[in-house]
């Protein structure tokens, strides 16, 4: 007998990372997942990096995906990765909203792009 395969309606953890990365791959980005940089210790572990080759100069976007708790420490960690890797754009995707007016106000500052809820360029 064949078995029906269903995608989770609310993916978490690695499933959410795979889901978000698959979405960007389906719309034309080249994607890399689970990138780790080590020197003597682990320097960073990135969920995804997207590459847009539709223009003469490729664009790179760092993506951090959270399905659980998150806050300012995670936002600033991603900002630090952007600086360290000299990547112009980063996308912070969450499956949960934050009941924090401080974070809402920070993410609504003019330097952010209008994009769907629970995802913000930083």
Phi and psi in radians as a Rosetta constraint file:
Dihedral C 1 N 2 CA 2 C 2 CIRCULARHARMONIC -1.487 0.35
Dihedral N 2 CA 2 C 2 N 3 CIRCULARHARMONIC 2.602 0.35
Dihedral C 2 N 3 CA 3 C 3 CIRCULARHARMONIC -1.952 0.35
Dihedral N 3 CA 3 C 3 N 4 CIRCULARHARMONIC 2.395 0.35
Dihedral C 3 N 4 CA 4 C 4 CIRCULARHARMONIC -1.389 0.35
Dihedral N 4 CA 4 C 4 N 5 CIRCULARHARMONIC 2.241 0.35
Dihedral C 4 N 5 CA 5 C 5 CIRCULARHARMONIC -1.730 0.35
Dihedral N 5 CA 5 C 5 N 6 CIRCULARHARMONIC 2.260 0.35
Dihedral C 5 N 6 CA 6 C 6 CIRCULARHARMONIC -2.128 0.35
Dihedral N 6 CA 6 C 6 N 7 CIRCULARHARMONIC 2.442 0.35
Dihedral C 6 N 7 CA 7 C 7 CIRCULARHARMONIC -1.389 0.35
Dihedral N 7 CA 7 C 7 N 8 CIRCULARHARMONIC 2.576 0.35
Dihedral C 7 N 8 CA 8 C 8 CIRCULARHARMONIC -1.134 0.35
Dihedral N 8 CA 8 C 8 N 9 CIRCULARHARMONIC 2.486 0.35
Dihedral C 8 N 9 CA 9 C 9 CIRCULARHARMONIC -1.343 0.35
Dihedral N 9 CA 9 C 9 N 10 CIRCULARHARMONIC -0.427 0.35
Dihedral C 9 N 10 CA 10 C 10 CIRCULARHARMONIC -2.371 0.35
Dihedral N 10 CA 10 C 10 N 11 CIRCULARHARMONIC 1.371 0.35
Dihedral C 10 N 11 CA 11 C 11 CIRCULARHARMONIC -1.109 0.35
Dihedral N 11 CA 11 C 11 N 12 CIRCULARHARMONIC 2.584 0.35
Dihedral C 11 N 12 CA 12 C 12 CIRCULARHARMONIC -2.268 0.35
Dihedral N 12 CA 12 C 12 N 13 CIRCULARHARMONIC 2.768 0.35
Dihedral C 12 N 13 CA 13 C 13 CIRCULARHARMONIC 0.884 0.35
Dihedral N 13 CA 13 C 13 N 14 CIRCULARHARMONIC -2.195 0.35
Dihedral C 13 N 14 CA 14 C 14 CIRCULARHARMONIC -1.080 0.35
Dihedral N 14 CA 14 C 14 N 15 CIRCULARHARMONIC -0.605 0.35
Dihedral C 14 N 15 CA 15 C 15 CIRCULARHARMONIC -1.070 0.35
Dihedral N 15 CA 15 C 15 N 16 CIRCULARHARMONIC -0.691 0.35
Dihedral C 15 N 16 CA 16 C 16 CIRCULARHARMONIC -1.169 0.35
Dihedral N 16 CA 16 C 16 N 17 CIRCULARHARMONIC -0.731 0.35
Dihedral C 16 N 17 CA 17 C 17 CIRCULARHARMONIC -1.045 0.35
Dihedral N 17 CA 17 C 17 N 18 CIRCULARHARMONIC -0.784 0.35
Dihedral C 17 N 18 CA 18 C 18 CIRCULARHARMONIC -1.123 0.35
Dihedral N 18 CA 18 C 18 N 19 CIRCULARHARMONIC -0.713 0.35
Dihedral C 18 N 19 CA 19 C 19 CIRCULARHARMONIC -1.086 0.35
Dihedral N 19 CA 19 C 19 N 20 CIRCULARHARMONIC -0.871 0.35
Dihedral C 19 N 20 CA 20 C 20 CIRCULARHARMONIC -1.137 0.35
Dihedral N 20 CA 20 C 20 N 21 CIRCULARHARMONIC -0.778 0.35
Dihedral C 20 N 21 CA 21 C 21 CIRCULARHARMONIC -1.110 0.35
Dihedral N 21 CA 21 C 21 N 22 CIRCULARHARMONIC -0.712 0.35
Dihedral C 21 N 22 CA 22 C 22 CIRCULARHARMONIC -1.103 0.35
Dihedral N 22 CA 22 C 22 N 23 CIRCULARHARMONIC -0.649 0.35
Dihedral C 22 N 23 CA 23 C 23 CIRCULARHARMONIC -1.029 0.35
Dihedral N 23 CA 23 C 23 N 24 CIRCULARHARMONIC -0.878 0.35
Dihedral C 23 N 24 CA 24 C 24 CIRCULARHARMONIC -1.154 0.35
Dihedral N 24 CA 24 C 24 N 25 CIRCULARHARMONIC -0.606 0.35
Dihedral C 24 N 25 CA 25 C 25 CIRCULARHARMONIC -1.144 0.35
Dihedral N 25 CA 25 C 25 N 26 CIRCULARHARMONIC -0.687 0.35
Dihedral C 25 N 26 CA 26 C 26 CIRCULARHARMONIC -1.164 0.35
Dihedral N 26 CA 26 C 26 N 27 CIRCULARHARMONIC -0.485 0.35
Dihedral C 26 N 27 CA 27 C 27 CIRCULARHARMONIC -1.662 0.35
Dihedral N 27 CA 27 C 27 N 28 CIRCULARHARMONIC 0.161 0.35
Dihedral C 27 N 28 CA 28 C 28 CIRCULARHARMONIC 1.979 0.35
Dihedral N 28 CA 28 C 28 N 29 CIRCULARHARMONIC -0.007 0.35
Dihedral C 28 N 29 CA 29 C 29 CIRCULARHARMONIC -1.465 0.35
Dihedral N 29 CA 29 C 29 N 30 CIRCULARHARMONIC 2.560 0.35
Dihedral C 29 N 30 CA 30 C 30 CIRCULARHARMONIC -1.466 0.35
Dihedral N 30 CA 30 C 30 N 31 CIRCULARHARMONIC 2.348 0.35
Dihedral C 30 N 31 CA 31 C 31 CIRCULARHARMONIC -2.166 0.35
Dihedral N 31 CA 31 C 31 N 32 CIRCULARHARMONIC 2.586 0.35
Dihedral C 31 N 32 CA 32 C 32 CIRCULARHARMONIC -2.224 0.35
Dihedral N 32 CA 32 C 32 N 33 CIRCULARHARMONIC 2.424 0.35
Dihedral C 32 N 33 CA 33 C 33 CIRCULARHARMONIC -2.122 0.35
Dihedral N 33 CA 33 C 33 N 34 CIRCULARHARMONIC 2.702 0.35
Dihedral C 33 N 34 CA 34 C 34 CIRCULARHARMONIC 0.898 0.35
Dihedral N 34 CA 34 C 34 N 35 CIRCULARHARMONIC 1.030 0.35
Dihedral C 34 N 35 CA 35 C 35 CIRCULARHARMONIC -1.598 0.35
Dihedral N 35 CA 35 C 35 N 36 CIRCULARHARMONIC 2.188 0.35
Dihedral C 35 N 36 CA 36 C 36 CIRCULARHARMONIC -2.097 0.35
Dihedral N 36 CA 36 C 36 N 37 CIRCULARHARMONIC 2.342 0.35
Dihedral C 36 N 37 CA 37 C 37 CIRCULARHARMONIC -1.999 0.35
Dihedral N 37 CA 37 C 37 N 38 CIRCULARHARMONIC 2.210 0.35
Dihedral C 37 N 38 CA 38 C 38 CIRCULARHARMONIC -2.181 0.35
Dihedral N 38 CA 38 C 38 N 39 CIRCULARHARMONIC 2.386 0.35
Dihedral C 38 N 39 CA 39 C 39 CIRCULARHARMONIC -1.889 0.35
Dihedral N 39 CA 39 C 39 N 40 CIRCULARHARMONIC -1.886 0.35
Dihedral C 39 N 40 CA 40 C 40 CIRCULARHARMONIC -1.488 0.35
Dihedral N 40 CA 40 C 40 N 41 CIRCULARHARMONIC -0.444 0.35
Dihedral C 40 N 41 CA 41 C 41 CIRCULARHARMONIC -2.324 0.35
Dihedral N 41 CA 41 C 41 N 42 CIRCULARHARMONIC 2.989 0.35
Dihedral C 41 N 42 CA 42 C 42 CIRCULARHARMONIC -1.194 0.35
Dihedral N 42 CA 42 C 42 N 43 CIRCULARHARMONIC 2.140 0.35
Dihedral C 42 N 43 CA 43 C 43 CIRCULARHARMONIC -1.518 0.35
Dihedral N 43 CA 43 C 43 N 44 CIRCULARHARMONIC -0.783 0.35
Dihedral C 43 N 44 CA 44 C 44 CIRCULARHARMONIC -2.758 0.35
Dihedral N 44 CA 44 C 44 N 45 CIRCULARHARMONIC 2.740 0.35
Dihedral C 44 N 45 CA 45 C 45 CIRCULARHARMONIC -2.368 0.35
Dihedral N 45 CA 45 C 45 N 46 CIRCULARHARMONIC 1.941 0.35
Dihedral C 45 N 46 CA 46 C 46 CIRCULARHARMONIC -1.682 0.35
Dihedral N 46 CA 46 C 46 N 47 CIRCULARHARMONIC 2.469 0.35
Dihedral C 46 N 47 CA 47 C 47 CIRCULARHARMONIC -1.222 0.35
Dihedral N 47 CA 47 C 47 N 48 CIRCULARHARMONIC -0.912 0.35
Dihedral C 47 N 48 CA 48 C 48 CIRCULARHARMONIC -2.677 0.35
Dihedral N 48 CA 48 C 48 N 49 CIRCULARHARMONIC 2.674 0.35
Dihedral C 48 N 49 CA 49 C 49 CIRCULARHARMONIC -2.222 0.35
Dihedral N 49 CA 49 C 49 N 50 CIRCULARHARMONIC 2.318 0.35
Dihedral C 49 N 50 CA 50 C 50 CIRCULARHARMONIC -1.866 0.35
Dihedral N 50 CA 50 C 50 N 51 CIRCULARHARMONIC 2.503 0.35
Dihedral C 50 N 51 CA 51 C 51 CIRCULARHARMONIC -2.176 0.35
Dihedral N 51 CA 51 C 51 N 52 CIRCULARHARMONIC 2.259 0.35
Dihedral C 51 N 52 CA 52 C 52 CIRCULARHARMONIC -1.892 0.35
Dihedral N 52 CA 52 C 52 N 53 CIRCULARHARMONIC 1.886 0.35
Dihedral C 52 N 53 CA 53 C 53 CIRCULARHARMONIC -1.725 0.35
Dihedral N 53 CA 53 C 53 N 54 CIRCULARHARMONIC 0.311 0.35
Dihedral C 53 N 54 CA 54 C 54 CIRCULARHARMONIC -1.367 0.35
Dihedral N 54 CA 54 C 54 N 55 CIRCULARHARMONIC -0.173 0.35
Dihedral C 54 N 55 CA 55 C 55 CIRCULARHARMONIC -2.076 0.35
Dihedral N 55 CA 55 C 55 N 56 CIRCULARHARMONIC 2.827 0.35
Dihedral C 55 N 56 CA 56 C 56 CIRCULARHARMONIC -0.982 0.35
Dihedral N 56 CA 56 C 56 N 57 CIRCULARHARMONIC -0.662 0.35
Dihedral C 56 N 57 CA 57 C 57 CIRCULARHARMONIC -1.824 0.35
Dihedral N 57 CA 57 C 57 N 58 CIRCULARHARMONIC 1.978 0.35
Dihedral C 57 N 58 CA 58 C 58 CIRCULARHARMONIC -1.051 0.35
Dihedral N 58 CA 58 C 58 N 59 CIRCULARHARMONIC 2.532 0.35
Dihedral C 58 N 59 CA 59 C 59 CIRCULARHARMONIC -1.857 0.35
Dihedral N 59 CA 59 C 59 N 60 CIRCULARHARMONIC 2.492 0.35
Dihedral C 59 N 60 CA 60 C 60 CIRCULARHARMONIC -2.035 0.35
Dihedral N 60 CA 60 C 60 N 61 CIRCULARHARMONIC 2.390 0.35
Dihedral C 60 N 61 CA 61 C 61 CIRCULARHARMONIC -2.281 0.35
Dihedral N 61 CA 61 C 61 N 62 CIRCULARHARMONIC 2.168 0.35
Dihedral C 61 N 62 CA 62 C 62 CIRCULARHARMONIC -1.446 0.35
Dihedral N 62 CA 62 C 62 N 63 CIRCULARHARMONIC 2.387 0.35
Dihedral C 62 N 63 CA 63 C 63 CIRCULARHARMONIC -2.194 0.35
Dihedral N 63 CA 63 C 63 N 64 CIRCULARHARMONIC 2.202 0.35
Dihedral C 63 N 64 CA 64 C 64 CIRCULARHARMONIC -2.021 0.35
Dihedral N 64 CA 64 C 64 N 65 CIRCULARHARMONIC 2.278 0.35
Dihedral C 64 N 65 CA 65 C 65 CIRCULARHARMONIC -2.139 0.35
Dihedral N 65 CA 65 C 65 N 66 CIRCULARHARMONIC 2.199 0.35
Dihedral C 65 N 66 CA 66 C 66 CIRCULARHARMONIC -2.179 0.35
Dihedral N 66 CA 66 C 66 N 67 CIRCULARHARMONIC 2.265 0.35
Dihedral C 66 N 67 CA 67 C 67 CIRCULARHARMONIC -1.920 0.35
Dihedral N 67 CA 67 C 67 N 68 CIRCULARHARMONIC -0.096 0.35
Dihedral C 67 N 68 CA 68 C 68 CIRCULARHARMONIC -2.118 0.35
Dihedral N 68 CA 68 C 68 N 69 CIRCULARHARMONIC -2.469 0.35
Dihedral C 68 N 69 CA 69 C 69 CIRCULARHARMONIC -1.185 0.35
Dihedral N 69 CA 69 C 69 N 70 CIRCULARHARMONIC 2.483 0.35
Dihedral C 69 N 70 CA 70 C 70 CIRCULARHARMONIC -2.749 0.35
Dihedral N 70 CA 70 C 70 N 71 CIRCULARHARMONIC 2.859 0.35
Dihedral C 70 N 71 CA 71 C 71 CIRCULARHARMONIC -3.014 0.35
Dihedral N 71 CA 71 C 71 N 72 CIRCULARHARMONIC -2.752 0.35
Dihedral C 71 N 72 CA 72 C 72 CIRCULARHARMONIC -1.001 0.35
Dihedral N 72 CA 72 C 72 N 73 CIRCULARHARMONIC -0.679 0.35
Dihedral C 72 N 73 CA 73 C 73 CIRCULARHARMONIC -0.994 0.35
Dihedral N 73 CA 73 C 73 N 74 CIRCULARHARMONIC -0.713 0.35
Dihedral C 73 N 74 CA 74 C 74 CIRCULARHARMONIC -1.216 0.35
Dihedral N 74 CA 74 C 74 N 75 CIRCULARHARMONIC -0.660 0.35
Dihedral C 74 N 75 CA 75 C 75 CIRCULARHARMONIC -1.104 0.35
Dihedral N 75 CA 75 C 75 N 76 CIRCULARHARMONIC -0.805 0.35
Dihedral C 75 N 76 CA 76 C 76 CIRCULARHARMONIC -1.249 0.35
Dihedral N 76 CA 76 C 76 N 77 CIRCULARHARMONIC -0.501 0.35
Dihedral C 76 N 77 CA 77 C 77 CIRCULARHARMONIC -1.087 0.35
Dihedral N 77 CA 77 C 77 N 78 CIRCULARHARMONIC -0.779 0.35
Dihedral C 77 N 78 CA 78 C 78 CIRCULARHARMONIC -1.146 0.35
Dihedral N 78 CA 78 C 78 N 79 CIRCULARHARMONIC -0.702 0.35
Dihedral C 78 N 79 CA 79 C 79 CIRCULARHARMONIC -1.062 0.35
Dihedral N 79 CA 79 C 79 N 80 CIRCULARHARMONIC -0.665 0.35
Dihedral C 79 N 80 CA 80 C 80 CIRCULARHARMONIC -1.142 0.35
Dihedral N 80 CA 80 C 80 N 81 CIRCULARHARMONIC -0.713 0.35
Dihedral C 80 N 81 CA 81 C 81 CIRCULARHARMONIC -1.083 0.35
Dihedral N 81 CA 81 C 81 N 82 CIRCULARHARMONIC -0.734 0.35
Dihedral C 81 N 82 CA 82 C 82 CIRCULARHARMONIC -0.974 0.35
Dihedral N 82 CA 82 C 82 N 83 CIRCULARHARMONIC -0.836 0.35
Dihedral C 82 N 83 CA 83 C 83 CIRCULARHARMONIC -1.137 0.35
Dihedral N 83 CA 83 C 83 N 84 CIRCULARHARMONIC -0.836 0.35
Dihedral C 83 N 84 CA 84 C 84 CIRCULARHARMONIC -1.052 0.35
Dihedral N 84 CA 84 C 84 N 85 CIRCULARHARMONIC -0.687 0.35
Dihedral C 84 N 85 CA 85 C 85 CIRCULARHARMONIC -1.647 0.35
Dihedral N 85 CA 85 C 85 N 86 CIRCULARHARMONIC -0.029 0.35
Dihedral C 85 N 86 CA 86 C 86 CIRCULARHARMONIC 0.959 0.35
Dihedral N 86 CA 86 C 86 N 87 CIRCULARHARMONIC 0.808 0.35
Dihedral C 86 N 87 CA 87 C 87 CIRCULARHARMONIC -1.807 0.35
Dihedral N 87 CA 87 C 87 N 88 CIRCULARHARMONIC 2.263 0.35
Dihedral C 87 N 88 CA 88 C 88 CIRCULARHARMONIC -1.247 0.35
Dihedral N 88 CA 88 C 88 N 89 CIRCULARHARMONIC -0.656 0.35
Dihedral C 88 N 89 CA 89 C 89 CIRCULARHARMONIC -2.138 0.35
Dihedral N 89 CA 89 C 89 N 90 CIRCULARHARMONIC 2.566 0.35
Dihedral C 89 N 90 CA 90 C 90 CIRCULARHARMONIC -2.401 0.35
Dihedral N 90 CA 90 C 90 N 91 CIRCULARHARMONIC 2.590 0.35
Dihedral C 90 N 91 CA 91 C 91 CIRCULARHARMONIC -2.129 0.35
Dihedral N 91 CA 91 C 91 N 92 CIRCULARHARMONIC 2.205 0.35
Dihedral C 91 N 92 CA 92 C 92 CIRCULARHARMONIC -1.906 0.35
Dihedral N 92 CA 92 C 92 N 93 CIRCULARHARMONIC 1.963 0.35
Dihedral C 92 N 93 CA 93 C 93 CIRCULARHARMONIC -1.965 0.35
Dihedral N 93 CA 93 C 93 N 94 CIRCULARHARMONIC 2.289 0.35
Dihedral C 93 N 94 CA 94 C 94 CIRCULARHARMONIC -2.262 0.35
Dihedral N 94 CA 94 C 94 N 95 CIRCULARHARMONIC 2.664 0.35
Dihedral C 94 N 95 CA 95 C 95 CIRCULARHARMONIC -1.669 0.35
Dihedral N 95 CA 95 C 95 N 96 CIRCULARHARMONIC -0.145 0.35
Dihedral C 95 N 96 CA 96 C 96 CIRCULARHARMONIC -2.210 0.35
Dihedral N 96 CA 96 C 96 N 97 CIRCULARHARMONIC 2.530 0.35
Dihedral C 96 N 97 CA 97 C 97 CIRCULARHARMONIC -1.526 0.35
Dihedral N 97 CA 97 C 97 N 98 CIRCULARHARMONIC 2.872 0.35
Dihedral C 97 N 98 CA 98 C 98 CIRCULARHARMONIC -1.931 0.35
Dihedral N 98 CA 98 C 98 N 99 CIRCULARHARMONIC 2.260 0.35
Dihedral C 98 N 99 CA 99 C 99 CIRCULARHARMONIC -1.467 0.35
Dihedral N 99 CA 99 C 99 N 100 CIRCULARHARMONIC 1.167 0.35
Dihedral C 99 N 100 CA 100 C 100 CIRCULARHARMONIC -2.464 0.35
Dihedral N 100 CA 100 C 100 N 101 CIRCULARHARMONIC 2.000 0.35
Dihedral C 100 N 101 CA 101 C 101 CIRCULARHARMONIC -1.176 0.35
Dihedral N 101 CA 101 C 101 N 102 CIRCULARHARMONIC -0.511 0.35
Dihedral C 101 N 102 CA 102 C 102 CIRCULARHARMONIC -1.105 0.35
Dihedral N 102 CA 102 C 102 N 103 CIRCULARHARMONIC -0.786 0.35
Dihedral C 102 N 103 CA 103 C 103 CIRCULARHARMONIC -1.199 0.35
Dihedral N 103 CA 103 C 103 N 104 CIRCULARHARMONIC -0.728 0.35
Dihedral C 103 N 104 CA 104 C 104 CIRCULARHARMONIC -1.015 0.35
Dihedral N 104 CA 104 C 104 N 105 CIRCULARHARMONIC -0.777 0.35
Dihedral C 104 N 105 CA 105 C 105 CIRCULARHARMONIC -1.157 0.35
Dihedral N 105 CA 105 C 105 N 106 CIRCULARHARMONIC -0.725 0.35
Dihedral C 105 N 106 CA 106 C 106 CIRCULARHARMONIC -1.094 0.35
Dihedral N 106 CA 106 C 106 N 107 CIRCULARHARMONIC -0.760 0.35
Dihedral C 106 N 107 CA 107 C 107 CIRCULARHARMONIC -1.341 0.35
Dihedral N 107 CA 107 C 107 N 108 CIRCULARHARMONIC -0.205 0.35
Dihedral C 107 N 108 CA 108 C 108 CIRCULARHARMONIC -1.736 0.35
Dihedral N 108 CA 108 C 108 N 109 CIRCULARHARMONIC 0.105 0.35
Dihedral C 108 N 109 CA 109 C 109 CIRCULARHARMONIC -1.091 0.35
Dihedral N 109 CA 109 C 109 N 110 CIRCULARHARMONIC 2.686 0.35
Dihedral C 109 N 110 CA 110 C 110 CIRCULARHARMONIC -0.958 0.35
Dihedral N 110 CA 110 C 110 N 111 CIRCULARHARMONIC -0.391 0.35
Dihedral C 110 N 111 CA 111 C 111 CIRCULARHARMONIC -1.290 0.35
Dihedral N 111 CA 111 C 111 N 112 CIRCULARHARMONIC -0.099 0.35
Dihedral C 111 N 112 CA 112 C 112 CIRCULARHARMONIC -1.635 0.35
Dihedral N 112 CA 112 C 112 N 113 CIRCULARHARMONIC 2.594 0.35
Dihedral C 112 N 113 CA 113 C 113 CIRCULARHARMONIC -1.560 0.35
Dihedral N 113 CA 113 C 113 N 114 CIRCULARHARMONIC 2.519 0.35
Dihedral C 113 N 114 CA 114 C 114 CIRCULARHARMONIC -1.279 0.35
Dihedral N 114 CA 114 C 114 N 115 CIRCULARHARMONIC 1.926 0.35
Dihedral C 114 N 115 CA 115 C 115 CIRCULARHARMONIC -2.356 0.35
Dihedral N 115 CA 115 C 115 N 116 CIRCULARHARMONIC 2.942 0.35
Dihedral C 115 N 116 CA 116 C 116 CIRCULARHARMONIC -0.942 0.35
Dihedral N 116 CA 116 C 116 N 117 CIRCULARHARMONIC 2.776 0.35
Dihedral C 116 N 117 CA 117 C 117 CIRCULARHARMONIC -1.034 0.35
Dihedral N 117 CA 117 C 117 N 118 CIRCULARHARMONIC 2.676 0.35
Dihedral C 117 N 118 CA 118 C 118 CIRCULARHARMONIC 1.175 0.35
Dihedral N 118 CA 118 C 118 N 119 CIRCULARHARMONIC 0.376 0.35
Dihedral C 118 N 119 CA 119 C 119 CIRCULARHARMONIC -2.594 0.35
Dihedral N 119 CA 119 C 119 N 120 CIRCULARHARMONIC 2.315 0.35
Dihedral C 119 N 120 CA 120 C 120 CIRCULARHARMONIC -2.429 0.35
Dihedral N 120 CA 120 C 120 N 121 CIRCULARHARMONIC 2.360 0.35
Dihedral C 120 N 121 CA 121 C 121 CIRCULARHARMONIC -1.291 0.35
Dihedral N 121 CA 121 C 121 N 122 CIRCULARHARMONIC 2.376 0.35
